[in-house]
Amino acid sequence: MKLAYWMYAGPAHIGTLRIVSSFKNVHAIMHAPLGDDYFNVMRSMLERERNFTPVTTSVVDRHVLARGSQDKIVNNINRKDKEETPDLIVLTPTCTSSILQEDLEN
């Protein structure tokens, strides 16, 4: 048995999205306020990567904070499933959405 210890030095959602980018036919939905949605820019422009997982941002705004995010997240997942038919959809929060106490488990 081999044991690998791995730690990502950065925000957890960026580490998650980097791992997801190693898979084919996967779509990621990042539940985040505007400003946390820099993954596509970072991978395509700064790092010049060509093959990375497409990421959709499910924006946390004042309406989501007032009513909750369940409907918005479910609608985004269903929409991306119909548009792209990925084998896997990964939903990831960001540090900011966790601080805002967005509950993605329900």
Rosetta silent file (secondary structure, phi, psi, omega in degrees, C-alpha in Angstrom):
SEQUENCE: MKLAYWMYAGPAHIGTLRIVSSFKNVHAIMHAPLGDDYFNVMRSMLERERNFTPVTTSVVDRHVLARGSQDKIVNNINRKDKEETPDLIVLTPTCTSSILQEDLEN
SCORE:     score description
SCORE:     0.000 S_00000001
   1 L     0.000  140.822  175.549    0.000    0.000    0.000 S_00000001
   2 L  -113.984  138.983  178.333    1.165    3.504   -0.787 S_00000001
   3 L  -117.590  127.334  178.363    0.110    6.495    1.225 S_00000001
   4 L  -113.901  132.564  175.778    0.280    9.940   -0.248 S_00000001
   5 L  -106.438  126.034 -175.781    0.025   13.044    1.854 S_00000001
   6 L  -134.635  134.584  176.303   -1.152   16.042   -0.104 S_00000001
   7 L  -136.120  131.922  178.548   -1.895   19.562    0.990 S_00000001
   8 L   -94.499  126.843 -179.111   -2.965   22.393   -1.258 S_00000001
   9 L   -91.569   80.767 -179.280   -1.495   25.758   -0.351 S_00000001
  10 L   169.634 -173.145  179.102   -4.425   27.987   -1.264 S_00000001
  11 L   -62.430  142.051 -176.019   -8.200   28.238   -1.017 S_00000001
  12 H   -59.480  -39.350 -177.488   -9.922   24.857   -0.755 S_00000001
  13 H   -67.368  -29.773  176.535  -12.257   25.465   -3.699 S_00000001
  14 H   -69.846  -41.211  175.140   -9.288   26.153   -6.000 S_00000001
  15 H   -61.189  -43.008  177.799   -7.684   22.862   -4.920 S_00000001
  16 H   -61.077  -46.077 -178.594  -10.978   21.052   -5.530 S_00000001
  17 H   -67.583  -31.987  175.566  -11.333   22.599   -8.986 S_00000001
  18 H   -65.672  -41.897  178.276   -7.735   21.704   -9.874 S_00000001
  19 H   -66.183  -43.732  179.382   -8.404   18.058   -9.010 S_00000001
  20 H   -59.843  -32.545 -179.510  -11.705   18.102  -10.912 S_00000001
  21 L   -66.023  -15.296  178.062   -9.804   19.424  -13.961 S_00000001
  22 L   -81.512   -7.778  178.093   -7.938   16.135  -14.161 S_00000001
  23 L   -98.715  156.485  176.625  -11.180   14.332  -15.068 S_00000001
  24 L   -98.637  149.581  176.164  -12.918   14.320  -18.450 S_00000001
  25 L    55.216   47.390  178.097  -16.537   15.344  -19.064 S_00000001
  26 E  -122.130  142.446  174.446  -17.018   16.950  -15.657 S_00000001
  27 E  -122.244  138.610  179.774  -18.670   20.263  -14.907 S_00000001
  28 E  -111.029  138.673  173.351  -18.120   22.208  -11.691 S_00000001
  29 E  -117.094  120.294 -178.579  -20.573   24.574  -10.069 S_00000001
  30 E  -103.755  118.986  179.461  -18.998   26.951   -7.599 S_00000001
  31 E   -89.355  103.669 -169.875  -21.417   28.467   -5.087 S_00000001
  32 E  -155.921  153.786  170.419  -19.807   31.822   -4.439 S_00000001
  33 L   -73.838  160.160  176.343  -20.264   35.563   -4.285 S_00000001
  34 L   -58.006  139.471 -177.074  -18.901   37.616   -7.159 S_00000001
  35 L   108.873  -26.482  175.867  -15.175   38.012   -6.753 S_00000001
  36 L   -91.845    0.347 -172.021  -14.571   34.373   -5.818 S_00000001
  37 L   -98.288   43.730 -174.691  -15.150   33.249   -9.409 S_00000001
  38 L   -95.297    5.313 -175.063  -11.610   33.734  -10.697 S_00000001
  39 H   -61.617  -46.938 -179.440  -10.761   30.077  -11.419 S_00000001
  40 H   -60.450  -42.627  179.123  -11.411   30.266  -15.179 S_00000001
  41 H   -65.398  -43.447 -178.631   -9.330   33.409  -15.517 S_00000001
  42 H   -61.534  -45.998 -177.117   -6.526   31.985  -13.420 S_00000001
  43 H   -72.922  -40.411 -173.974   -6.324   28.735  -15.403 S_00000001
  44 H   -84.523  -40.328 -174.322   -6.791   30.156  -18.895 S_00000001
  45 H   -97.734  -43.736 -176.828   -4.969   33.483  -18.775 S_00000001
  46 H   -80.868  -43.069 -177.357   -2.441   33.333  -15.964 S_00000001
  47 L   -96.927   -8.580  178.279   -1.428   29.672  -16.162 S_00000001
  48 L    57.251   36.501  175.840   -2.205   29.267  -19.895 S_00000001
  49 L   -81.125  140.465  177.627   -3.937   25.934  -19.404 S_00000001
  50 L   -97.241  -38.232 -175.323   -6.072   24.733  -22.289 S_00000001
  51 L  -107.068   99.012  173.682   -7.819   21.772  -20.727 S_00000001
  52 L  -141.070  154.854 -177.559   -9.614   22.578  -17.530 S_00000001
  53 L   -62.534  133.022  174.337  -13.036   21.784  -16.252 S_00000001
  54 L   -65.040  139.687 -177.820  -15.686   24.341  -17.125 S_00000001
  55 E  -124.012  128.157  173.031  -16.882   26.143  -14.026 S_00000001
  56 E  -105.999  138.171  177.248  -20.239   27.840  -13.567 S_00000001
  57 E   -98.307  123.924  171.148  -20.697   30.237  -10.705 S_00000001
  58 E   -92.612   99.813 -167.801  -23.902   30.020   -8.728 S_00000001
  59 E   -71.908  127.511  172.784  -23.786   33.567   -7.425 S_00000001
  60 L   -87.073  115.173  178.721  -24.496   34.203   -3.760 S_00000001
  61 L  -129.672 -173.835 -176.587  -26.211   37.580   -3.611 S_00000001
  62 H   -63.290  -29.790  178.606  -28.558   39.376   -1.242 S_00000001
  63 H   -69.551  -40.458  177.670  -31.582   37.495   -2.622 S_00000001
  64 H   -64.901  -42.279 -179.707  -29.933   34.146   -1.932 S_00000001
  65 H   -65.429  -31.141 -179.132  -28.987   35.248    1.568 S_00000001
  66 H   -80.057  -40.084 -173.580  -32.580   36.330    2.243 S_00000001
  67 H  -104.693  -17.301 -174.396  -34.402   33.312    0.745 S_00000001
  68 L   101.121  162.222 -171.488  -31.826   30.559    0.792 S_00000001
  69 L  -107.304   -1.712 -173.073  -29.886   28.986   -2.039 S_00000001
  70 H   -57.129  -50.102 -177.956  -31.559   25.612   -2.536 S_00000001
  71 H   -62.200  -42.452 -178.521  -33.726   26.572   -5.528 S_00000001
  72 H   -64.017  -44.847 -179.266  -30.902   28.402   -7.256 S_00000001
  73 H   -65.870  -46.148  179.814  -28.433   25.547   -6.847 S_00000001
  74 H   -61.227  -42.112  177.908  -30.907   22.879   -7.966 S_00000001
  75 H   -63.412  -41.623  178.381  -31.847   24.976  -11.017 S_00000001
  76 H   -64.953  -40.511  178.441  -28.181   25.473  -11.936 S_00000001
  77 H   -64.266  -47.193  179.541  -27.446   21.758  -11.601 S_00000001
  78 H   -63.059  -41.623 -179.919  -30.443   20.805  -13.746 S_00000001
  79 H   -62.896  -46.251  179.962  -29.621   23.454  -16.365 S_00000001
  80 H   -67.397  -33.743  177.562  -25.996   22.345  -16.713 S_00000001
  81 H   -64.343  -41.080  178.629  -27.033   18.702  -16.860 S_00000001
  82 H   -71.507  -40.903 -176.518  -29.373   19.454  -19.789 S_00000001
  83 H   -71.215  -41.844 -170.513  -26.929   21.780  -21.589 S_00000001
  84 H  -117.793  -13.637 -176.532  -23.742   19.747  -21.336 S_00000001
  85 L    42.038   58.363  178.270  -24.740   16.241  -20.125 S_00000001
  86 L   -73.794  159.751  174.913  -21.576   15.748  -18.046 S_00000001
  87 L   -73.923  -26.409 -177.206  -20.757   12.438  -16.400 S_00000001
  88 E  -148.010  137.351  171.527  -20.266   14.249  -13.109 S_00000001
  89 E  -116.307  125.668  179.906  -21.260   17.616  -11.673 S_00000001
  90 E  -106.616  126.826  176.785  -19.197   18.830   -8.726 S_00000001
  91 E  -105.734  123.780 -179.138  -20.684   21.431   -6.404 S_00000001
  92 E  -132.765  135.579  173.074  -18.141   23.327   -4.327 S_00000001
  93 E   -83.904  169.288  171.734  -18.487   26.221   -1.917 S_00000001
  94 L  -110.299  173.842  178.511  -15.848   28.884   -1.498 S_00000001
  95 H   -59.039  -41.416 -177.271  -14.385   30.204    1.717 S_00000001
  96 H   -66.555  -42.721  179.414  -16.663   33.240    1.523 S_00000001
  97 H   -67.372  -29.797  175.171  -19.864   31.243    1.021 S_00000001
  98 H   -69.164  -40.692  177.346  -18.876   29.071    3.989 S_00000001
  99 H   -62.863  -35.354  177.933  -18.353   32.177    6.128 S_00000001
 100 L   -76.208    1.430  176.819  -21.816   33.355    5.038 S_00000001
 101 L    62.601   39.978  173.405  -23.069   29.993    6.384 S_00000001
 102 L   -73.988  124.665 -175.426  -24.500   28.757    3.106 S_00000001
 103 L   -96.441  102.270 -179.418  -25.692   25.209    3.780 S_00000001
 104 L   -89.808   -7.605  179.909  -24.966   23.034    0.724 S_00000001
 105 L   -78.064  -22.061  178.901  -25.747   19.758    2.456 S_00000001
 106 L  -102.383    0.000    0.000  -29.477   20.435    2.430 S_00000001
